[in-house]
Amino acid sequence: MRTLRTALLTAAVAGLTVTALAQVPATAAPAPAPVQPKFLSAGQLPASLTPWTAGPVRQGVPAEGSVCTAGIAPATGTRHRDFRTELDTGARQTITVAATTARAEALAAELRGALETCLDRLKEQDPGLEGEAFYQGRVAIEEGAHVYSIDTSYPEVGSTDIGLYSVGRDGRAVTVVEWGQLGELDGAPLEGFKKTTRTAVAKLY
């Protein structure tokens, strides 16, 4: 009889254990981290007389520079990377991941508008500045990219600067690529910059 009671008690405890386990909800697997868009590498910048050096990828918008597009991209969801050479040539890539595709589309349009009006705004701030700005065409990649050039000079001191800029989008990700050096548009690697722009947008996702 004692053996029977022991067996029944063991079975009852086992049954309670199974029931308790069945009532415990299964723990959901943690959601995978979202894939971050990839940045250009130093070797993917336009050819230069001295090698490019890539800085670290930093969170947020650049603290300085990017005079044409400053204040447009939000700090949240934005990262940037600076590049330099041993000569007076520098570049920067900024990537913003918007909350929705519609917001990314609106951001890209606003950035393009800022580049189209940049030279006029710079001249308003500095009446001694002269220059020319051109739309250099569309690059057919993902949702598209658009390239601009801004050539500025100070006749009083004889200095000239050329900047190349592009805005591209792939889904919710928007990237701005900037390139600049002393000199004029004739000496700028426009085709190389377009290739860099294509690579930058292709690498986003």
Secondary structure, 3 states (H helix, E strand, C coil): CHHHHHHHHHHHHHHHHHHHHHHCCCCCCCCCCCCCCCCCCHHHCCCCCCCCEECCCEECCCCCCCCCCCCCCCCCCEEEEEEECCCCEEEEEEEEECCCHHHHHHHHHHHHHHHHCHHHHHHHHCCCCEEEEEEEEEECCCCCEEEEEEEEEECCCCEEEEEEEEEEEECCEEEEEEEEEECCHHHCCHHHHHHHHHHHHHCCC
